Amino acid sequence: MTNCVVLWYEHLALRRVHAQKLDAPRGPVAPARPVDELDRKIIEELQANGRESFRRIAGRLGVSEATVRARYARLSNAGILQVVGVTNPLGLGFDQALVGIKTSGPPEPVADEISRWPEADYVVVTAGQFDIVVEVVAATRRELLDITNRMRALDDVASTETFFYLEMYKQLYDWGANGSR
């Protein structure tokens, strides 16, 4: 096995353990929660440097370290903020695709099931041509085919359309808390 494939399987194993520990976190599935100006500033500081210490952030914002720590914990527990190292799967040698899914019934049960799969890193219920859009990362094209076949086998999946990524031009995760960049 190549190093990329080994790394990918290790990544999947870690994601499975993480999901089990946190009861399969799925992202912000609750209604938006209000954030105040201090929350926004803390988010922006962490977006600029996710490894910055709470002490330095607190100093720049003129609040105590305990305040930053408590706000960070609240934002993280609410699913509003997640500080992680972001990779480009294509740059690491993985295959990546966006899959549009049409359902024959309500999309929520299908989205809920797929959101538990470690290969799915983005799952949304949408309005428009597709009921659900899923981004998946696979170690090989064969694995990508297996994933899409699993999707098609789910109850209420009427059809899928796969958009295979050939090259990535832009991938940012720096949306500000006030909706700007």
Secondary structure, DSSP 8 states (H G I E B T S, - for coil): --HHHHHHHHHHHHHHHHHHHTT---S--S------HHHHHHHHHHHH-TT--HHHHHHHHTS-HHHHHHHHHHHHHTTS--------GGGGT-EEEEEEEEESS-SHHHHHHHHTSTTEEEEEE-SSS-SEEEEEEESSHHHHHHHHHHHHHSTTEEEEEEEE-S----------TTS--
